[in-house]
Amino acid sequence: MNKSTFKLRPFLYSLFILIALVIITDFMLPGKSFTDQVIKVQAERQQYYNAAQNYHYSFKLTTGQHDFSVSEDFAKTVNEGDTVNYRLSRIFKEVNRYQLSEDESIHTDSLRRYSGLILPLLVLVVMGFAYRHGRKMSALIFVMQTLTLADLAFLIM
């Protein structure tokens, strides 16, 4: 390896660590709070195109101001006309948490939890090990960098 590769690697690691920290910060900060009435709850069948022809349902809640994904349990408890409280993240404008106004339990969509917290934490752990072990983890580092870029693109869109 030449000297420019040794200088580029720490810069790239730092860049992806910074991206992961921004994503985690966006997920953890309280964000802007909204209270709005539910216009509709929509269930959409997601078909797998394999031999077993499996499927699952995804649920989307529509309010006067925003549309966002919700868990199946929450979708079954909420009705049209109910009032929901939810928080929109500051940077990526994603719904982090939601709840019925009269309910105490707070919900987070599982995809948001994975994209906003679990994946970036995993990136931080892998990049931390990468500083120590260098080339021994190059394939894993590449995969984590690719996932980080995909996560960032998902959050921006």
Secondary structure, DSSP 4 states (H G I P E B T S, - for coil): --HHHHHHHHHHHHHHHHHHHHHHHHHHS--EEEEEEEEEEEEEEEE--STT--EEEEEEEEESS-EEEE-HHHHHH--TT-EEEEEE-TTT--EEEEEETT----B--HHHHIIIIIHHHHHHHHHHHHHHHGGGGHHHHHHHHHHHHHHHHHHH-
